[in-house]
Amino acid sequence: MILIRPVSDLRNKFPEIESAVSNGQPVYLTKNGYGAMVVMSLEKYAQLTDDSENIEYKLDEADRVAEQSDNRYTHEEVFARLKEGLDG
């Protein structure tokens, strides 16, 4: 199950977030109702960045595109697109 929490929980409920992350679950943080960041363990991050498709490069590219556009997507839209891509 996806764990989505307000960014204020980093300060107010850090042990809960740390526990989830320690168990390998990423925590999606929101600010004012919009996705702000993802917290994950160093091990999970290393797995992503060691990927042969160079995930770090793709994240940098996404940041550049986001700076040039005002388009923003809800997490529902993002996950629906991912699901479509996975289902073919």
C-alpha positions in Angstrom: 0.0 0.0 0.0 1.3 3.5 -0.9 2.1 5.6 2.2 1.2 9.2 1.6 1.8 11.7 4.5 1.9 15.5 4.9 5.5 16.9 4.9 4.9 18.1 8.4 5.0 14.5 9.6 8.8 14.5 9.0 9.0 16.7 12.0 6.0 15.6 14.0 6.0 11.8 13.4 9.5 11.1 12.3 9.8 7.7 14.0 6.7 6.4 12.0 8.2 7.6 8.7 11.6 6.2 9.7 10.1 2.8 10.5 8.3 2.6 7.2 11.4 3.6 5.3 13.5 1.1 7.2 11.1 -1.6 6.2 11.8 -0.8 2.5 8.6 1.2 1.9 8.9 4.7 0.3 6.9 7.5 1.9 5.3 10.0 -0.4 5.1 13.5 1.2 2.7 16.2 0.3 2.7 19.9 0.8 -0.6 21.8 0.5 -2.2 18.7 -1.0 0.4 18.3 -3.8 3.3 15.8 -4.0 6.5 17.3 -2.7 9.0 14.5 -2.3 9.6 10.9 -1.6 11.6 9.6 1.3 13.3 6.2 0.9 16.1 4.3 2.5 19.7 4.7 1.1 19.6 1.1 0.0 16.5 1.6 -2.1 17.9 4.8 -3.5 21.1 3.0 -4.4 19.1 0.3 -6.2 17.3 2.9 -8.2 20.4 4.8 -9.2 22.4 1.7 -10.0 19.7 0.7 -12.5 21.1 0.1 -16.0 18.7 2.7 -17.5 20.2 5.4 -15.3 17.3 6.6 -13.3 19.2 9.5 -11.9 19.6 10.9 -15.4 15.8 10.5 -16.0 15.0 12.3 -12.8 17.3 15.2 -13.7 15.6 15.3 -17.1 12.1 15.3 -15.4 13.3 18.2 -13.2 14.4 20.2 -16.3 11.0 19.6 -18.0 9.1 20.6 -14.9 11.0 23.9 -14.7 9.9 24.7 -18.2 6.2 23.8 -17.8 3.3 24.7 -15.5 1.7 21.3 -16.1 1.3 19.4 -12.8 -0.3 16.0 -12.3 -2.0 14.5 -9.3 -0.7 11.2 -7.9 -3.8 9.5 -9.3 -2.9 10.7 -12.8 0.7 9.7 -12.5 -0.1 6.2 -11.2 -2.8 5.7 -13.8 -0.2 6.5 -16.5 2.3 4.1 -15.0 -0.3 1.4 -14.8 -1.2 1.9 -18.4 2.4 1.6 -19.4 2.9 -1.5 -17.4 -0.3 -3.1 -18.7 0.8 -2.3 -22.3 
